[in-house]
Amino acid sequence: MIESQDSLAYAAPISLLKDDFKNLRPNYRDAFMRDRDRIMYSKPFRRLAGKTQVYAAGYDDHARNRLTHSLEVAQIAKTIAVALKLDVNLVEAIALGHDLGHTPFGHAGEWQLNEILNYKNEKLNKKLAIGPYLSEQVIEEYRGFKHNLQGVRIIVDLEGNKLLGINKITPYTLAGIWFHSDSPRDPKKHSYYNKYETNLKLDLFPLAWSLEGLVVAKADEIAQRHHDIEDAIVCHFLSPTDVIGYLEELFNNPEIKGSNIYQERIYRFTELKNIGSSSNFSKDEFLYALSGFIVDLLVSDLVENTTTKLKINNFRSSEVIPKITDISEARQFVEFSAPINRMDKELHKKLKKVVLNSRGVQRMDSKGKFIIRRLCEAYVTAPQQMPDKTIFAVFREYIRNQRYMIDREINYVKSKEGHIIPISNNYIMSIDELQRLSKPTERISTLQYQRNLLSGIYEQSYSIFASTADAREALDYCLKGDRSDGDPIEPSLKSSEGPRKLIFNTLLFKLSLLRVVCDYIAGMTDSYAEEEYRKLYVIAPDILG
């Protein structure tokens, strides 16, 4: 039996979801259990096993990867959720999915793709003929890469017609994935993802935030802190003596010493020091004690401080969630106490200085950036080198972008009804065609018709070409230099109506291609990316393999 949410006053209320989510069967699984299961059985989740956390996959057999990290986050978050009487299934779904959008080579890979998709790579810009002389307005709407936002994109669009999808994953889970990162999203530098904000809404309310999502964000921080220390010891960046010194300096701060947490945990810290200084020192025993100490300290403080805040505010999810529309306002409910928060930030700063800036990690990061940059250059120069499904993905992305531009055009016309409407290229109709539609109602009707046609093409985008060879021919056709805006994409489309439906726009197609290339690279494991680089750039006997 599923535990009734009536006993979980702080839990994200399923009652605020659309009926599509509330009435799912079979009745022994609720919407959040389905979210968890769909994420866990997805390919993007399994690929996390081959993606770097801090140390490159294969650097050490016991160093974390993105999958083991996600499992640890889920375990920590569930412990906190039980203590706070939250929905454990929702917490687990968000935790397992929170890093789906991560790239190979850790944050270094993410930063490199963000640079590319903010058009800072002059070599790529030149190949795509992207520059200031092209439509700045359009380019400004297609900027950026960020792993938490990419995770939502994977669920909504990239895996949407296969295993996952917006109609199957609840807004609570999507919002938890979207907001798990504490580094703020820049609406300009990450403008491409703005369109996905509509997927974070409840049936009648603007934002599906939850305490469960905030708990996962904190569990992510706790997991990072403890395994950054542990991995640093395993990989010989820090010694146990170094770690004891850092913790002693922080833990003996007068502010910490005066707290309840200190009095309750001092015996464990003393035990940890004794193990670290023992003549019969065992690294495994020390790591076990260290893990227990760090996680217990941070989890206990978070639970105690959050419980106090929720009681003081007389918090009930069904009443508070609809009222708060800014996630920064919501974050106040799930926080460490002030002394522990300062201690955690200082510890993070020390680890970054010693570990993340170390020669070994910097070499791994630089190597990852280099491989990603060169892969992107190779695929943009000759996209036919990519797999068949990625070629289809280029056209799917192009159609999605056309449809998105039409939606914006429709909303603009509706907002300006009764006024003179400036003509703009909406990527489906020519300017001459639009000028003939002087009445807003006529224009909206025509745009909606065009949108419906595009939706039909999108749903059949794997079958509108007679074969994969024809899809590749169409790609080649679109990349030729003699195409003009407004030309139909003619070759090899099955439907006789196809050329009229799918209209070519130079800039939009190039931006769609670049986005899909980056999607493809972001989905790779470290080893797959390295192997692709070898096949593309290294002359070897098995180059055709």
KOLSE-728223 format. One record per residue: x, y, z of N, C-alpha, C, CB in turn. Coordinates in pm, whole numbers, plus 50000, padded with zeros to 5 digits. Each point is the difference from the previous one (the first is absolute). Glycine has a CB too. Layout:
<nodes>
XYZXYZXYZXYZ ...
</nodes>
This chain:
<nodes>
500844987950000499165012150000500875012650000498194987550122 501375022649805500695012949999499575007850124500125000249745 500865005650326499695007850118499205012349961502084991850114 496835010649960499165011649972500785012950022497964987050066 501855022549842500685012950015499405008350113500544999649756 498334995950299499405007450112500945000450120497734993349920 503134996350093500934999350113501315007349971498984978250063 501145027449817501225006949959499685014749974500934978649899 498945029050208499555013949988500935008649918498904997550218 502394999149780500985008249929500244995149857501065005050219 498374983749744500304993949870499365007849886500154977750111 500455021049770499435006249879498634993849973502325004449904 496635003550092498654994449985499694995449858499295014950185 500414972349801499604994649870498715006649953501134978150054 498075026650040498705006049966500135012249909499144991750218 502045014649780500195011849915500384996449857500685012550203 499574974649771500364995749865498774999249911501944987350093 498295012049777498914997949907499424986150019501055015949835 497714982250123499344987050015500764988849930497835011950017 502904991449875500764989949927500974992650092499815013849792 500734993350307500974994050091499304993450119501685017149931 497204988450112499344995050121499274986849977499745023550075 499844974049801499164988449973500724988749929498105015549989 503224984250021500774989449934499784986650069501715016949930 498374972549991499914986450053501274992449967497495000249977 502854989050091499284993550109500095007850130500444978149891 498635019450201499875008550118501034997250108497605001449949 503294989050030501064997850100501235008449970499154976850035 500815031149858501075009649970499395013749978501454981849897 499045028150176499505013549975500885007049897499075001250235 500615011449737500695007349893501505001350027497895012549955 502484989250171501425001950032500794987049990499365018850150 500004970149881500654987049982500254997449852498894991250210 500175012949707500194998449855501165008749950497544995049974 502525017350076501125008749964501334993150030498585020450045 501534974650077501234993350043500354988349909499525006850235 499484984949736500264987949921500385003449856498394987550144 500945022349797500315003649862501415005849988497565004449959 502835003250139501375005449999501024988950020499155021950089 500604969450007500964989550033500234990449884499305001950237 499684995749682500134990349890500345006749867498364985550119 502015027149885500315007149875501474998749964498165016150050 502144985449822501394999549953500855011650053499184988349796 500295024050205500825010950056500454997350143498775015749852 500374977750227500384996850138501134989850002497665004850076 502254985149841501044989749998501345005649953498244982649958 501715027049950501255005849950500765008050106498955000949775 500375002750334500685007450106501154992050060497865011750050 502104975149934501064991450054501345002849934498304982550048 501685023049832501255002749928500375014649994499544980149869 499845028050219500265014549996500735004550127497955003349857 502985005750124500845005250108499185007250106501885002149838 498464995750289499535008550108501045011150021498734980650112 502405016149944501145009350005501194993949928499195009650218 501064977649812501124992949939499494992049882501224998850221 499505001649669499564993749876499714985350022501355016349869 497604978850064499634985950009501224991549966497605005249939 502704985150149501164991549978501255004850070499024994149784 500945018150275501185005350069500344991150120499435023549927 499554972350144500164990750112498724991850009501585015750126 498554971449901498824991350001498985004050106501454981649918 498995025650186499095003250110499575014750001501094982050129 499385025849777499565014049991498575000549947502385007949963 496855002050082498605001049959499855003649853499435006650233 499444989249711499565005049870498625006250021501334982349870 498065022550024498705006850015498904990650048500695015649818 499404971750150498984990550043500124997250150499984989749771 501235007150275500154997350144499675012550080501764982649951 498595029049996499655012650068498485001350011502115010749913 497174986549979498545001350002499374990450101500055007049759 500494981050251499494990350097500265004850143500394981349835 500775024650189500305005250133499105011950035502374992349974 497395016349928499085011250022498624994850036501315014449839 498244975350090498674994250028499944994450142499744994549756 501314998750287500024994150134499955010950107501304980349913 499525030050071500035011050098498675007550001502505002349968 496985000449913498745007449989498834992250061500865011149792 499134975750190498924991950058500075000050153499994985549794 501225014250260500165000750145499415013050054502084985949986 498225025149948499475013050041498495000449982502175011149937 497344983349953498565000249970499204992650106500535001449757 499984987250287499304992450104499925008150129500794978349897 500325028250139500035008050123499035011849993502384993250033 497455012449848499145011849983498574996449959502035012949938 497714974050049498674995349957499645005349860499294998950242 501644999549665499775003849861499734987549917501495020250026 498174981949847499714988849910501324994049951497805010649929 502534977650121501284993749968500104996449852500094991050233 498805005349705500044996349858500345011949911498314982250047 501145029449985500325012049923501475003850020497615008050021 502854991350103501415002950029500914990949919499385007650231 500304979649765500854990549927499975002849850499584982850178 499265020449768499895003049857500875012049963497654990849998 502265019950081500805012049971501494997050014498115014650080 502254978150026501424997150026500604991549888499565001350245 499724988649710500534991449893500105007649868499024980050115 500105029749865500005007349873500765013150001497854989649958 502695014550157500515013850011501215002549911499165000550232 501614989149733501195002049917499864993949860501355000250209 497434997049747499814994149867500635008549890497884989750081 502155023449938500495009049896501505002350003497825010750007 502894982150080501445002550010500754994649879499814999250248 501305007349724500854997049885501094990150038499535022849906 501204972049995501244993050034501015010050056499584982749820 501375012450256501095008150056499535010450101501214996649787 497685000650281499575008250112499625014249962501444986350139 498765022849957499615014049976500855006449892499285001650237 501924993249740500835005549892499314998349866502084994850132 497284993649848499254997749877498805009249988500744976550004 498595025650109498855009150002500435014249964498894985750175 502195019049882500485013749973500415001549853500795002050239 499814987649706500435000849860498795001149907502064986850055 496925005149967498805000649916499285013350018499774975050015 500255030450105499365013050022500735011049923499254992450227 502075006849765500755009749920499654998949853501874999150167 498074988449784499684997749859498615005449967501474979649999 497575017950091498625004049975499735014550040499324976450033 501715030550012499935014650013500855006649892499624997950248 500764994049651500665004849878501335006850028497745002849899 503054991050193501345005350031501104992549927499145006850223 500494982849701500984992549923500035005649858499654979050142 501345029249828500065006949871500104990349883501085019350115 499604969649908500154990149893498654994249960502304994550084 496885002350016498664994849971499115010849941500254983650187 499835028449867499195011049947500295002249852499985010750226 501294988349738500395002049860499434988949912502105011650075 497964976049974499484988849922498495001349978501824985450092 497495019650011498555001549990499585013649945499794984350192 501205024249784499735013749953499085007350096500304992649762 499955005350369499255007050103500825012150043498874978650080 500535032949912500735012150037499055011250031501914992949859 498615018650177499165011450040499115005149888501745006050162 498604990649714499195004949890498724991949983502085007849887 497824980850181498774992149993499045004650109501274980349905 497565013950095498935004450089500384998150147498344994449823 502035016550245500374999250140498824995550085501705018149964 497094986149999498834996450078499824985050005498935021749938 501244971749949499844985549996501134993250077498855001849778 502395002650199501144993950069499855001450151501475005049802 498045006450244499875002350144499034990250064500515024149962 498604970149961499034990550054500504985649996498205015549928 503014982350024500514986349984501354998250069498784998449782 501395008450329501294999650069500014989850114500335024049940 500854970250084500314993950128499834985150014499375021050083 501384973750015499894986150043500204999750151500844991049776 498265002150293500124998250145499414986450034499865025150046 500864967050034499644985950014498644997850063502414995150019 497195012950080498704998050062498875003349903501015005350222 499185005049697498995003649900499984989749887500305024550056 500874970549908500104989749898499304987250044502175009949922 497844987350209499304988350051498525000549969501694998250180 497705013649835498585001549967499814998749849499655015050200 501244990649722499914998749853500064985349958501085022649973 499794969750089500104985749967498674993150023502435000150061 496955002750053498734993450034498875004749909500774998150237 499155014849740498875005649925500114997249851499795017750172 501404984449771500154999549854500864988649949499715024250003 501474974050052500954990649939499604985650022501785016750033 497584980250079499514986450025498484999750001502074994950131 497315016149832498565001650017499134990249925500515023150035 499924972549847499164991049921500404985550017499675018349838 501234979250257500454986350020499564995050136501985004049850 498804999450252499734994550132499405010350094501874984249966 498695027950030499565010350093499005009249932502194998750121 497675013649926499125009449933499255008650098499784984349813 499865027650142499365009550091498644994950046501205018549886 498134973550034498694994850041500134988650100499105006749779 502144989150248500204988750090500815003550124499854985349803 500945025250191500795004350115499355012450061502144990649898 497625009150232499245010950063500805013050006498794982950135 500515028449869500695012950013500835001150127498165010249869 501434983150240500785000450123501414994349978497884997850134 502194990949796501304993849973500835008749907498994977250033 500375028049862500715008749906500545012550071498544991649813 500645014450272500445012050073501144996750096497685009649981 502254978750082501074995950090501324998549928498334988550140 501645005849739501204998749919500505013849956499234977249920 499855031150036500325013449948500685008750106498044998349845 501455001250279500475009250104501034993950094497805010949987 502694976949985500904993750098501355007150010498884978349955 501545028449939501285007050001499845013650067500714988149789 500235015050302499895012950069500635011449920500024987850216 500695008849676500535010849914498865005249914502334989849997 497405023050005498825005449933500064998849849499755015750189 499084982849752499904999949854499985014349950498744978050003 502095024749899500025013249938498994999949885502455004050064 496445003549946498984999749895500525003649862498365005750174 502755001649819500575003849871501004989649951499685024150058 501244971850030501034990449959499444985849985501705014250114 497144983249947499364986949987498595001649942501344991350196 498515018149713498685003849949499294988749927500845023149981 499914967449962499374989249924499004992450085502064998049861 498225000750268499174991750087498765007250051502054987850065 497795025049904498855007450051498684993349964501345021049983 498634972949899498764993849952499544988550089500665006549770 500264987550307499664988450081499375003850135501854987849889 498125025050142499425004250127498524996750010501695018350010 497634980849876498584996550003499794985850051499605015649809 501424976050184499884986250047500154998850152500894992549781 499395018650285500214999850145498775004950075502435003749962 496454997549968498805005750060499034989050044500285020449858 498964982750247498914991450043498755003249919500984998450233 497964994449794498775001749923499505014450006499424976050044 500525029550077499435013450017500995010150058497794989250031 503455006449993500965008750067501305000649921498974994450222 501805016749795501125002749909501274991950021499075022149988 501154971850130501284993450024499844987750087501145022149978 499314966449971499864987350072501204997450091498644991049809 501725018650273501114997650093499524991450116501065022049936 499874971950133499644991250112501144999650100498514986249851 501185010650273501054997850100500874988249959498525009450181 500864980849752500774988449955501125004249905497964985750025 501735023449883501015004949908501115007550071498265001349824 501375006750278501005007550076500874990750083498445019650007 500974969750044500774990050075501034993249911498024996250151 501585000549725500954993849907501165009449971498134986649898 501585026350087501075009749974501015000150114498405014049867 501124985350257500914999750115500704986550011498525016550119 500784972849851500624986750002501124999249897497844989850076 501985016949812501035000749896501265006750057498235001149819 501595009950253501145006950062500704991150102498835022049965 500374971150118500584991450104500804988749937498095005550153 501334988249745500704989149932501295005049936497804988649956 502155022849980501215005649938501095002650104498575010449822 501034995250292501005003650100500694987550054498675020450060 500564969549973500624988450063500794991749900498154999650166 501344999149709500794991549910501125007749931497984986149965 501955027250034501175007649952501204997450092498485017849903 501244982050229501084997150096500474985649986499055017150159 500004973849835500354985849994500774996649872497974994750137 501535010349750500694997349872501395006349998497774999049884 502365012650180501315006650004501024991650075498865022349991 500684970750114500904991250074500324987649918499055008350217 499924985749722500204988049919500955002749885497704992050062 502175019749876500835003549883501285007450039497905001149864 502394999450269501285005250051500185015149979500954977649954 497965029850039500115014649997500105005650142498705000649784 500714992350312500065004050140500354987950085498305018449961 502364984150150500284989350096498965000650112502495000649946 497314988650128499095000550115500385011150099499614975549973 501695026850044500465010650091499545013749950502004986150063 498075016049804499525012749941498535002150033501684998049814 497534991450167498555001050020499685002950146499634984149810 501035008950282499785002550143500335014550033500534975850053 500555029349890500385013950024498945009849953502374993349979 497095004449901498945008849948498784999750091500834996249766 498734991850269498784998550080500195005750140499414979749868 501775018250190500245005150135499975015250001501384979750052 499225026349847500005014649991498585005549991502234999149887 496934994250035498635004649981499124996550120500294997549753 499894990350299499124995050105500275006950133499894978149881 501315027250137500355006750126499705015049997501754982950034 497595021549861499575013949994499065002850118500235000349746 499955010950327499175002950117498504999449971501845014350083 497784990049798498584999949963499474985849994500325021349871 500494969650075499604985949993500014993850139500934998449766 500085004750314500134994150133498815003250089502465001749977 496905009549999498875003950083498684994049956501205020750045 498804971449849498744994549947499714986250057500355013149790 498384983050203499604986750045500654989149917497825009350078 502334993649792500604990249909501394996150048498675009549809 502105000250238501374997350046499974990650120500775022649916 498394980550182499954991950122499604985649970499445020650130 499674977849772499504986649967500964992149911497705008950021 503214998249909500854993149901501494999850038498365006849829 502034999550280501425001050033500634986350023499555022350101 499654968449954500564986750025500354993049869498664998450212 500545003949683500284993649871501245006149936497554995149969 502625017850050501195006549944501274995150072498605020349940 501294978150192501144994850077500344985949954499355014150197 499624978049779500194986349951500695000149863497964992550128 501625016749785500595001249866501495003650011497765007049906 502575002350184501405003950017500844988350052499275023750045 500154968650046500734988550054500304989649893498905004050221 500134993849691500214990449891501095005149906497604992450015 502375020749956500985005849908501415000150053498205013849913 501954986550220501345000550060500454986650057499585023850052 499624966049930500324986850055501264994149937497574996350044 503214996550036501194993349947499624988649906501255006050208 497534989049809499484989549911499025006149900500294982650182 500115028649760499115007649911499474991449885501255020850060 497434980049919499354993349888499265010649919499774978050130 500605023549742499345010049917498514997149987502145003349874 497504984050107498584996549985499215003750125500644981449846 499935015650272499325003350124499855015250015500914978950106 500145028349857499965014750009498945005749906502435000350062 497534994849814499025005049903498584997150046501664996649816 498134991850242498674996450051499585009750111500414975749941 500505026950153499705009150110499825014449951501294985150155 499535018949748499915013549943498665002249933502485000249967 497114990149952498725001049929498865001350099500924986449812 499095005250292498945000550100499965013350072500224975650028 500945029850004500075012650074499465011749917501984991250126 498525010349751499605011349915498514999649969502305000449900 497224988050055498594998949961499085001850120500654984649813 499695009150299499165001250119499955014450049500584976450062 500555030449938500055013950046499095008949916502354996450080 497795002849788499255008949911498524996349994502085003449866 497624983750129498604995649995499275003850128500644981049848 499985016350266499355003050129499715014850015501174980450101 499815027849862499805014550010498885004649906502425002950061 497574991849817498985004049903498614996150049501664997549814 498194990450237498694995450047499535008550118500544976649924 500345025950172499605007750118499645014349964501494985650140 499335020849778499745013949964498755001449915502455004450012 497364986249893498835000649912498724997250077501424992749808 498624997650283498824996950081499565012250080500744976150016 500225030850042499695012150077499365010649912501924995050153 498645007049728499475010249908498574996749957502335004749920 497424982750049498674996049953498965001850110501064983749841 499325013250282499065001550111499735014750029500824978450097 500225029749901499835014450024499065006249897502305001050101 497834994549774499195005549891498664992949983502105006449886 497634983750202498764992349990499784995249857499015013250190 502024980749756500054996549857499064988649966502375007649994 496814994549903499234989249937500155001749849498324998550195 502154990949738500345001049858498855004849915501624981850034 497195012749990498865003249914499635014850008499174976750031 501245030050077499695014250015501175008949955498484994150190 502755001549836501175008549974500464999249855500694996850237 499314991249704500524998349864499315009249899500534976350057 498135024749944499365008949902500355014850017498164983649991 502275020450129500245014250027501395004649957498434998150190 502544992849806501385003949971500324997449853500674995150238 499765015149692500314998749857501475002249970497695007649949 503114994950153501445002349983500754989550081499655025149965 501164966649967500684989050068500965005150107499784986349793 500805025550188500925005450101499285002650132501385010449817 497354993150175499205001950121499704986650066498985020849901 500834968950018499694986750054501204993650069498304997349820 502915005750133501214993550054500205002750150501025002049774 498375008550279500185003550141499524989050093499755023849939 499344967650014499414989950088500944988250026497775006849914 503154990449995500904988550015501435005249999498344984149888 502225018050231501345006050012500754994050119499145021349895 502194979350097500824996950116499885011650099501614986049860 498765011450266500115011050096501135009249955499114985550190 500875026849856501015009849956501434995450027498335017950043 502004976750077501394995750025500444988649909499725007250235 499414982849747500364988549916500065004249853498924984450166 500215024749795500035004849861501345006849970497505002950004 502975005350090501295006649980501154989949999499095020650112 500834969449977501024989650004500054992349869499704998250248 499124998549699499924992549875500605007949884497944988450084 501765024449910500545008449892501525001150010497845013049995 502684988150127501465000750018500664987049958499685016350188 499694972649848500544986949962500024998549848499174990250216 499755014049720499924999449854501105008549936497524996250015 502725015550042501025009049946501404993650012498575019950062 501704973750052501294993550020500194988449903499945006650241 499004985549740500094988549909500235004649857498494986950151 500845023849810500185005149864501445004549978497605007149995 502944999550107501375005149987501004988649988499355020150132 500484969449948500984989250005499764989449894500245004250243 498494992249735499674988749914499655004449858499204987650201 499775020749786499515003449867501015008149920497694999750092 503185007549976501035007749930501324992649989498915020650082 501104966749958501234992149996500404997049855499444990050224 501825006749758500534997249866499244988549934502265008150073 497504981350004499344988349942498605002949951501354986050149 497855020749935498625003249962499985010049885499244995550235 501645014449769500045009949892500394993749867500585017550168 500324972849837500374993149876498824992149945502394998550079 496864994950010498834992649956498955009449942500454982550174 499345028949893499025009749952500395005649863499455005950238 501824997649748500475005849873499894989949887501565014950126 498764972749904499884989449900498544998549957502004988250097 497095011850001498584998749968499495011449914499704987850212 500685024549823499595011749920500524998949857499995014050208 501264981949780500624998849867499254989849914502235006250099 497474982149958499314989649924498625004849958501264982250126 498015024049964498655004849967500075010749891499244994950234 501705014149778500145010649899500304994149862500825015750179 500094974749816500374994149871498884991349943502395000450073 496874992650013498864992249951498965009249938500414982650177 499315028449890499005009449950500435005749865499345005850236 501924997649752500515005449874499884989649888501585014950127 498714972549905499934989449898498574997849954502004989250102 497055010349992498614997149964499335011749928499874984850197 500485027449842499425011649932500565001149858499735011950221 501554985049763500635000549868499424989449908502095008750103 497704979349950499484988949919499004992150084502154998649867 496615006350147499014993550086499614986049955499175022450052 501174974149823499684986549953500774989350078499555009449772 501444994850308500764990550082499204995350121502105011149925 496804995550105499214996350117499064988449968500135023750082 499364969250020499104988649977498695004249933501004988850199 498315001349744498735002749932499005007150091500404979949857 499465015150267499005005950089500305014650031499624977350100 501675026449897500375013950025499685008749879501804992450157 498315001849723499605007349879498505003050005501844988849866 497365001250173498565002450017499765010750107499514976149930 501315023550176499835009550109500195014449954500784982550159 500075019749741500205013649947498685005449944502414994749946 496884996949977498735004449942498925001550107500624988649785 499405002450315499035001350109500225013150076499904974850021 501355028550004500305012450070499595012149916501914988750118 498345010549752499645010949910498485002150000502024995049856 497244994150140498535001050002499525005550134499834980649839 500775014650271499645005350133500225015050006500604978050104 500525026549843500325014250003499055008149913502384994350042 497245000149843499015006849916498685001450076501104990849792 498514998350272498735000050073500035010050116499664975849937 501475024850130500165009450111499885014449951501484983550119 499125019449765499935013649946498565003549961502364997949917 496894992450034498595002449967499215003150127500184984849800 500075007450307499305002550127500255014250048500204975750059 501045028749930500335013650042499295010249911502234992150086 497705004849784499325009149907498515001050034501684994249819 497704994350211498584999850035499765008350126499744977249894 501095020550209499835007450125500205015049978500804980050128 500135023449785500265014149972498795006349930502474995349982 496984997749920498845005249928498825001850095500794988849788 499005001350300498905000950095500185011950094499704975149987 501535027050057500255011050095499865013749934501544985050126 498595015549741499945012749929498715001649920502494999749987 496544991850040498775000449921499375014050008499624975250041 500025029949843499435013449993501045010649971498274992650157 503015003249839501085009349969500654996049867500415004250246 500415004649700500754996749879501084990050038499535022849896 500524965850035500934989350035501175000149904498124986250094 503105015749956501164999749911500204986049942501065018450132 499404981249745500244987349934501364994550043498575007049803 501474980350232501274993550034500034986349936500165012750219 501044982249759500154986849939499774989450105501635009049830 497304983350157499724989650099500474986349955498055013350075 502724986249816500684988049953499074989849933501625003650181 497124999949801499104991049929499435006949878499444988350215 500125024149801499375007449892500935011049951497724994850093 502185008349781500805011049948499405013350047500684986249797 500115024450197499515013250041498845004449911502305006050083 497774990749787498915003649909498704993550044501645002449811 498444984850229498804992950045499425006650126500884978649902 499995025250191499535006250123499385013749974501774987650124 498785019749783499495013449972498584999549946502335007749956 497334981249981498644998849945498984997650111500954991049786 499535005250334499104997250111499955012350090500514975049990 498635034449973499975012750072499284999050134500045011549780 498984979250232499254998950124500694990350096497865005149876 502274998650251500634991150098499364986250005500605020150131 498064979349861499334987050008500404990949884498085010950117 502064995149763500434992149884501434995050019498465013349851 502354995550201501404996450018500154988950105500675023549938 498614977750172500054989750104499524986749945499645017450177 499264982949749499454987749943501004993249907497715009750017 502954998249899500984994449907501214994550074499235016149824 501234991350276501154995350078499684987050073500755023850028 498044975350028499624987850071499904988249904498765013850168 500784988849710499954989549899501414995149969497895009949902 503024999650079501394996449972500614992350117500225020349853 499424983750268500544993050117499514985750004500105021750125 498634976249846499454986449999500694991349896497805009150076 502494996849808500734992549898501394996050052498755012349818 501914997150247501324997150056499934989150106500695023549952 498284977050132499854989750103499854986349937498945016750152 500334982849737499854987349929501324994949946497695006649941 503115002550003501324996149950500884995450116499805016449809 500134990750304500854996650114499704985950050500115024350064 498614972549947499634986850049500454989049904498045010250117 502094993049755500414990049901501435002349951497604997949930 503195009550149501305004449948500964988649975499665021050120 500074967249937500864988649971499564992849873500444997450245 498405006649700499504993049882499725009249882499044983350153 501235029749859499725008849887501014998049888498995016550156 502154977449876500984996649897499864985249966501585018050082 498574979149790499854986149956501064991050060499005008349788 502174997250243501094992150057500965009350072499774982449819 501145011750257501025008250067500905006749896499944984850201 500285008449688500815006049894499345012749948500884977449936 497795022550055499285011949954500095011350103498444985349869 501535011050259500145010250104501375006649991498424987250150 502595004749824501355005449986500115008849875500934979950119 498375016349776500005008249878499355013550028499914979249858 498995020550220499315012550034500895009050085497794988049989 502975005950102500935007850081501065006649912499624984450194 500915008049713500995005549908499415011549919501124977549987 497645020749970499285010349923499895012950081498704982049879 500975016650250499805011950084501305007350031498044988750099 503075004249896501285006250036500745005949881500144983950186 499305014449694500635006149883499885015250007499474979549863 501495027150083500055014550011498995007549915502354997150050 496994996049856499115007249909498534999550042501604994949819 498135000550304498614999850048499585014050040500264976350078 498485026849902499465013150038498874998350099500645009549777 499205000250312498894999650094498694999349923501335012850171 497784978449873498724998349934499974988649902499655023950029 501534970749933500044988349912499414987950073502035009049879 497254982450049499544987550063501154990250013497705003649906 502244988050199500964989050013499434988549920500825007650232 499614991049644499314991349905500464985549995499685020249873 501604976750129500424986649965499444989250090502045010149912 497454979550027499734987350065498905000050104502324995349959 496915015550053498894999650093498904991149943500575023250086 498894968149997498974990849953498755007449955500904982550154 498655026849932498745006849975500135010349889499374996450237 499645003849675500025010049894499805014050057499114982949838 500275017750281499805012950065501255004550074497574994950022 503374996049998501185002750082500725012849966500224976150022 500125026249851500755012149967499275012850041501004987649810 497675012250184499255011950040500005001550152498564997949795 501534990850274499945000550146501335004150062498254982449992 502855012549955501295001850064500815010249920499954976350090 500115035949962500645011049930501395002450059497755010549949 503174993349964501395001650043500275014250049500674982449837 500035018450277500515012850049501454997950040497695007550081 503204999949858501444997750014500465000350145500305010049776 499445001050293500525001550135499394989950096500355024249955 498344973850036499344990750091500524985849981497975014649999 502294981649877500514986549975501414998550058498614998449791 502225011750194501374999350054499984999250153500845012949802 498314995050259499904999850146499464986650048499655024750002 499424969549923499464986850035501084989449989497735007149920 503074993649974501094990549981501005000950116499725001649750 500685010450286500985001750108499444994750131500955020149883 497784982550144499384995150124500004984850004498575020650009 501094973049882499944985349997501394994050012497935001249859 503055004950078501384995350015500395000350148500595008549768 499075002350301500335001150143499184990350084500595024149964 498154973549999499204989750067500684986449989497905013049952 502554983849928500644987249972501264998350085499085000449766 501755009950238501244999450078499694999450149501205012849820 497824995050225499645000350143499534986350048499385024149977 500024968149935499514986950038501064989250006497895006649901 503314996350051501074989949995500564997150139500565007549768 499954980450249500834997050115501425004849972498574979950061 502265020750041501395004149981500704991149897500075008550236 499774978449780500724990649913499515000749856500354985050197 498345017049785499455001049864500545012649931497914987650072 502135023550003500525012549943501474998449961498365013350140 502424980349945501414997849968500164991149878500575002850242 498594986949748500084991049885499585007149871499534980550152 499445027849856499585007749883501125009449954497604998650077 503045007750019501125008849965501104992049930499475015050197 500834973449855501054991649940499634996349857500594991050227 498165005149751499574996049866500025011849902498584982250102 501125029649949499935011749912501365006249970497755004350092 503164994950003501245007749987501304991950003498765018150105 501184969649945501234992250014500104989949887499965003050250 501124997249676500214990649891500424986750060500655018549838 498544971250138500284986850056499504989449904499845008950236 500664978749774499594989349907498504997350002502244990050031 497135012050087498584996850010499125012449984500584981050150 499925028949777499285012649988498624998349939502185011549978 497644978049942498704997649938499124991150086501065002749777 499424993550340499264991050086498825006750066502084987650038 
</nodes>
